Amino acid sequence: MLDPRQSLEFERPLVELENKIGELKQLAGGELLAAEIKILERRAGRLRAEIYSNLSAWQKVQLSRHPLRPYTLDYISRLADEFFELHGDRAFSDDEAVVGGLGRLKVADGRPVLLIGHQKGRGTKEAMRRNFGMPRPEGYRKGRRLMELAARMKLPIVALIDTPGAYPGIDAEERGQAEAIAKNLEVMAGLAVPIVAVVIGEGGSGGALALGVCDRLLMLEYSVYSVITPEGCASILWKDQAQVEVAATQLKMTADDLRQLGIVDEIIPEPPGGAHHDADEAARLAGEAVARHLRELSALSPQALLDGRYAKYRAIGSFTEQRESSSL
């Protein structure tokens, strides 16, 4: 059962109804109770379809940040066997906002891969230890070290993206935050192994892109990916946090928006009600999509991978040219 206190405002009626159904199922009852449960289950199904088929962009942002949503390590534990986490950037420290290591992908017949991603924390202590999923330069340098290792071992890379953005603190700036991100973009663009990136929650700005240069970009249904958070956008453009819903819509940050813009290669459906309602099913759906794309990419030569990656990013974006009419 889900705790209504950890539910978003728009999903609380559904959570309360589902919890009531769960309580009734735990009671010993006869046909009358079974009939009531069926009625409530049909009502919950209709309510779920009504809520999640009409979500606004801001509501999808809230779902992408849901406190019960599966994080990178939750997916890795379900997707990989024999996962061995690797630590440190060999220069400063081990940033726990980025996790990565070697493992065998269950859905790809035990194929060895490098799994890497942003990691948020459960509870106050872990969230602070992992800096709420906002990496410092050493986190990105660790990521680059591990991806270069994967390239030397000729292993595919699976990157799981879930961060509000790179940490903007003065210590991160002192240690070269911008350079660390830029170097990752350069290195990932030239790695001659398949790279599949999956936005599993919130993909924010360069902090997300630093692990997101890839051959195939996938997004979970209720994830978001944007150059800035709605809060940041509202603060800059309107100087008013009340405009966050407008900002979320205008940023075109949802999976559907980005698919239409040609940025995202595939949208992975989530279990009814979102990934936090069934982490096992969410991981199964994500794993199947990742395995399918890895099979396709593995059939390409290293040069074909690099050429395709270059073409992918060159094709993003569009413009129109308007000529001024002559008065003659």
C-alpha positions as CSV (number, residue, x, y, z in Angstrom):
1,M,0.0,0.0,0.0
2,L,1.1,3.5,-0.8
3,D,1.2,6.2,1.9
4,P,-1.1,9.0,1.0
5,R,1.3,11.4,2.7
6,Q,3.9,10.5,0.0
7,S,1.4,10.8,-2.8
8,L,1.0,13.8,-5.1
9,E,-2.2,15.8,-4.7
10,F,-3.8,14.7,-7.9
11,E,-3.2,11.0,-7.2
12,R,-4.4,10.9,-3.6
13,P,-8.0,10.0,-4.4
14,L,-6.7,6.9,-6.3
15,V,-4.2,6.0,-3.6
16,E,-6.9,6.1,-0.9
17,L,-9.2,4.0,-3.0
18,E,-6.5,1.4,-3.8
19,N,-5.5,1.3,-0.1
20,K,-9.2,0.6,0.8
21,I,-9.3,-2.2,-1.7
22,G,-6.1,-3.7,-0.2
23,E,-7.6,-3.5,3.3
24,L,-10.7,-5.3,2.2
25,K,-8.7,-8.1,0.5
26,Q,-6.9,-8.7,3.8
27,L,-10.3,-9.3,5.6
28,A,-11.9,-12.7,5.5
29,G,-15.2,-12.1,3.7
30,G,-17.8,-13.9,1.7
31,E,-19.4,-13.2,-1.7
32,L,-20.8,-9.9,-0.6
33,L,-17.3,-8.6,0.2
34,A,-15.8,-10.1,-3.0
35,A,-18.5,-8.3,-5.0
36,E,-17.8,-5.0,-3.3
37,I,-14.1,-5.4,-4.0
38,K,-14.8,-6.0,-7.7
39,I,-16.9,-2.8,-7.8
40,L,-14.2,-0.8,-6.2
41,E,-11.5,-2.2,-8.5
42,R,-13.6,-1.2,-11.5
43,R,-14.0,2.3,-10.0
44,A,-10.2,2.5,-9.4
45,G,-9.5,1.4,-13.0
46,R,-11.8,4.2,-14.3
47,L,-10.3,6.7,-12.0
48,R,-6.7,5.7,-12.9
49,A,-7.4,6.0,-16.6
50,E,-9.1,9.4,-16.0
51,I,-6.2,10.8,-14.0
52,Y,-3.2,9.5,-16.0
53,S,-4.7,10.1,-19.5
54,N,-5.0,13.9,-18.8
55,L,-1.8,14.8,-17.0
56,S,-0.4,18.3,-17.6
57,A,3.3,18.9,-18.2
58,W,3.7,20.1,-14.6
59,Q,2.0,17.0,-13.2
60,K,4.4,14.9,-15.2
61,V,7.3,16.9,-13.7
62,Q,5.9,16.0,-10.3
63,L,5.7,12.3,-11.2
64,S,9.3,12.3,-12.4
65,R,10.3,13.5,-9.0
66,H,8.0,11.3,-7.0
67,P,9.7,10.3,-3.7
68,L,8.8,6.6,-4.3
69,R,9.9,6.5,-7.9
70,P,12.6,3.8,-8.6
71,Y,16.2,5.3,-8.8
72,T,19.2,4.1,-10.7
73,L,20.3,1.4,-8.2
74,D,16.7,0.1,-8.0
75,Y,16.8,-0.5,-11.8
76,I,20.3,-1.9,-11.7
77,S,19.4,-4.5,-9.1
78,R,16.5,-5.7,-11.3
79,L,18.3,-5.5,-14.6
80,A,21.7,-6.9,-13.9
81,D,23.4,-9.9,-12.3
82,E,26.9,-9.8,-10.8
83,F,26.9,-6.0,-10.7
84,F,30.2,-4.8,-9.3
85,E,30.2,-1.1,-8.5
86,L,33.4,0.9,-9.2
87,H,34.3,4.0,-7.3
88,G,36.3,7.2,-7.5
89,D,37.6,9.6,-10.2
90,R,41.3,8.9,-9.4
91,A,41.8,12.6,-8.9
92,F,39.8,13.9,-6.0
93,S,37.1,11.7,-4.4
94,D,34.2,9.4,-5.0
95,D,31.0,11.3,-5.7
96,E,28.1,9.1,-4.7
97,A,25.6,11.2,-6.8
98,V,26.9,9.1,-9.7
99,V,27.1,5.3,-9.5
100,G,28.5,2.9,-12.1
101,G,30.0,-0.5,-12.5
102,L,30.1,-3.7,-14.6
103,G,27.3,-6.2,-14.7
104,R,25.5,-8.8,-16.8
105,L,22.3,-7.7,-18.3
106,K,19.6,-10.3,-17.5
107,V,17.4,-9.4,-20.5
108,A,20.3,-9.7,-22.9
109,D,21.3,-13.3,-22.1
110,G,23.8,-12.2,-19.5
111,R,25.6,-9.8,-21.8
112,P,28.3,-7.8,-19.9
113,V,27.7,-4.0,-19.9
114,L,28.7,-0.9,-18.1
115,L,25.8,0.5,-16.1
116,I,26.1,4.1,-15.0
117,G,23.7,6.7,-13.7
118,H,22.7,9.5,-11.3
119,Q,21.6,8.3,-7.9
120,K,19.3,10.2,-5.6
121,G,18.9,9.1,-2.0
122,R,16.1,7.6,0.1
123,G,15.6,9.5,3.4
124,T,17.4,12.6,4.6
125,K,20.8,11.1,5.4
126,E,21.2,9.2,2.1
127,A,19.8,12.1,0.1
128,M,22.5,14.4,1.6
129,R,25.2,11.8,1.1
130,R,24.3,11.6,-2.6
131,N,23.7,15.3,-2.8
132,F,20.1,14.8,-4.0
133,G,21.4,13.3,-7.3
134,M,23.3,16.5,-8.2
135,P,26.9,15.5,-9.2
136,R,30.1,17.5,-8.6
137,P,33.0,17.5,-11.1
138,E,34.4,14.3,-9.5
139,G,31.2,12.5,-10.3
140,Y,31.4,13.3,-14.0
141,R,35.1,12.5,-14.0
142,K,34.3,9.1,-12.4
143,G,31.7,8.6,-15.1
144,R,34.2,9.4,-17.8
145,R,36.8,7.1,-16.4
146,L,34.3,4.2,-16.3
147,M,33.0,4.8,-19.8
148,E,36.6,4.9,-21.2
149,L,37.2,1.6,-19.4
150,A,34.1,0.2,-21.0
151,A,35.3,1.3,-24.4
152,R,38.7,-0.3,-23.9
153,M,36.9,-3.6,-22.9
154,K,34.5,-3.1,-25.9
155,L,31.5,-3.2,-23.6
156,P,28.2,-1.4,-24.4
157,I,27.2,1.4,-22.0
158,V,23.8,1.8,-20.5
159,A,23.3,5.2,-18.8
160,L,20.3,6.0,-16.5
161,I,19.6,9.7,-16.2
162,D,17.9,11.1,-13.1
163,T,19.1,14.5,-11.9
164,P,17.8,18.0,-11.3
165,G,21.1,19.2,-12.7
166,A,24.8,19.5,-11.9
167,Y,25.5,20.8,-8.4
168,P,25.9,24.6,-8.7
169,G,27.9,25.1,-5.4
170,I,31.1,27.1,-5.2
171,D,33.2,24.0,-4.4
172,A,32.0,22.4,-7.6
173,E,32.8,25.6,-9.6
174,E,36.3,25.7,-8.0
175,R,37.0,22.2,-9.1
176,G,35.9,22.8,-12.7
177,Q,32.3,21.8,-13.1
178,A,31.8,23.2,-16.6
179,E,35.1,21.6,-17.8
180,A,34.1,18.2,-16.4
181,I,30.7,18.3,-18.2
182,A,32.2,19.5,-21.5
183,K,34.9,16.8,-21.4
184,N,32.3,14.1,-20.9
185,L,30.4,15.4,-23.9
186,E,33.6,15.3,-26.0
187,V,34.6,11.8,-24.8
188,M,31.1,10.2,-25.1
189,A,30.8,11.5,-28.6
190,G,33.9,9.5,-29.6
191,L,33.4,6.2,-27.8
192,A,33.3,3.4,-30.3
193,V,30.8,1.2,-28.4
194,P,27.0,1.2,-28.3
195,I,25.6,3.7,-25.8
196,V,21.9,3.6,-24.8
197,A,20.7,6.3,-22.4
198,V,17.4,6.1,-20.5
199,V,15.8,9.1,-18.7
200,I,14.2,7.3,-15.7
201,G,13.1,10.4,-13.8
202,E,14.2,14.0,-14.1
203,G,16.8,14.9,-16.8
204,G,18.1,18.4,-16.0
205,S,20.4,20.6,-18.1
206,G,24.1,19.8,-18.6
207,G,24.1,17.7,-15.5
208,A,22.0,15.1,-17.4
209,L,23.6,15.6,-20.8
210,A,27.0,14.8,-19.3
211,L,25.9,11.2,-19.1
212,G,23.5,11.4,-22.0
213,V,25.4,11.6,-25.3
214,C,24.3,8.4,-26.9
215,D,23.3,6.4,-29.9
216,R,19.7,5.9,-28.7
217,L,17.9,8.1,-26.2
218,L,14.9,6.5,-24.4
219,M,12.5,8.1,-21.9
220,L,10.1,6.6,-19.5
221,E,6.6,7.7,-20.0
222,Y,6.4,10.1,-17.1
223,S,10.0,11.3,-17.1
224,V,11.1,14.8,-18.2
225,Y,14.2,16.2,-20.0
226,S,15.0,19.9,-20.2
227,V,17.6,22.6,-20.3
228,I,16.3,24.0,-17.0
229,T,13.8,23.2,-14.3
230,P,10.3,24.8,-14.5
231,E,11.2,26.6,-11.2
232,G,14.4,28.0,-12.7
233,C,12.6,29.1,-15.9
234,A,9.8,30.8,-14.0
235,S,12.3,32.6,-11.8
236,I,14.3,33.9,-14.8
237,L,11.5,34.8,-17.2
238,W,8.6,35.9,-15.0
239,K,10.3,36.4,-11.6
240,D,7.3,34.5,-10.2
241,Q,7.2,30.9,-9.0
242,A,3.5,30.9,-9.6
243,Q,4.3,30.5,-13.3
244,V,5.9,27.0,-12.9
245,E,3.0,25.3,-14.6
246,V,3.3,27.7,-17.6
247,A,7.0,27.2,-17.7
248,A,6.7,23.4,-17.7
249,T,4.4,23.6,-20.7
250,Q,6.5,26.0,-22.6
251,L,9.7,24.1,-22.1
252,K,8.4,21.1,-24.0
253,M,10.1,18.8,-21.6
254,T,7.8,15.7,-21.5
255,A,8.5,12.5,-23.3
256,D,5.7,13.1,-25.8
257,D,7.0,16.6,-26.6
258,L,10.5,15.5,-27.1
259,R,9.4,12.5,-29.3
260,Q,7.6,14.9,-31.6
261,L,10.7,17.1,-31.7
262,G,12.8,14.2,-32.9
263,I,15.1,14.2,-29.8
264,V,13.8,11.0,-28.2
265,D,14.1,7.6,-30.0
266,E,11.5,5.7,-28.0
267,I,9.1,6.3,-25.1
268,I,9.0,3.4,-22.7
269,P,5.5,2.9,-21.2
270,E,5.2,2.8,-17.4
271,P,2.9,0.6,-15.3
272,P,-0.5,2.0,-14.6
273,G,-0.1,4.9,-12.2
274,G,3.6,5.3,-12.8
275,A,6.8,3.4,-12.1
276,H,6.5,3.9,-8.4
277,H,3.4,1.7,-8.4
278,D,5.3,-1.3,-9.7
279,A,9.1,-1.0,-9.9
280,D,9.5,-4.6,-11.1
281,E,7.3,-4.1,-14.1
282,A,8.9,-0.7,-14.8
283,A,12.3,-2.3,-14.8
284,R,11.1,-5.2,-17.0
285,L,9.7,-2.7,-19.6
286,A,12.9,-0.6,-19.5
287,G,15.1,-3.6,-19.7
288,E,13.3,-5.0,-22.8
289,A,13.7,-1.7,-24.6
290,V,17.4,-1.4,-23.7
291,A,18.1,-5.0,-24.8
292,R,16.4,-4.4,-28.2
293,H,18.3,-1.3,-29.0
294,L,21.6,-2.9,-27.9
295,R,21.0,-5.8,-30.2
296,E,20.5,-3.4,-33.1
297,L,23.5,-1.2,-32.3
298,S,25.8,-4.2,-31.7
299,A,25.3,-5.2,-35.3
300,L,27.0,-2.0,-36.5
301,S,30.7,-1.4,-36.9
302,P,32.5,1.0,-34.6
303,Q,32.8,3.6,-37.4
304,A,29.1,3.2,-38.3
305,L,28.3,3.8,-34.6
306,L,30.3,7.0,-34.6
307,D,28.8,8.2,-37.9
308,G,25.3,7.5,-36.7
309,R,25.9,9.3,-33.4
310,Y,27.2,12.3,-35.2
311,A,24.3,12.4,-37.6
312,K,21.8,12.0,-34.7
313,Y,22.9,15.2,-33.0
314,R,23.4,17.1,-36.2
315,A,19.8,16.4,-37.1
316,I,18.4,17.8,-33.9
317,G,16.7,21.2,-34.2
318,S,15.1,23.1,-37.0
319,F,14.8,26.6,-38.3
320,T,12.9,28.5,-40.9
321,E,14.4,31.3,-43.1
322,Q,12.2,34.2,-43.9
323,R,13.1,36.6,-46.7
324,E,12.1,40.2,-46.5
325,S,9.7,41.1,-49.4
326,S,11.1,43.7,-51.8
327,S,9.2,47.0,-52.0
328,L,10.1,47.4,-55.7
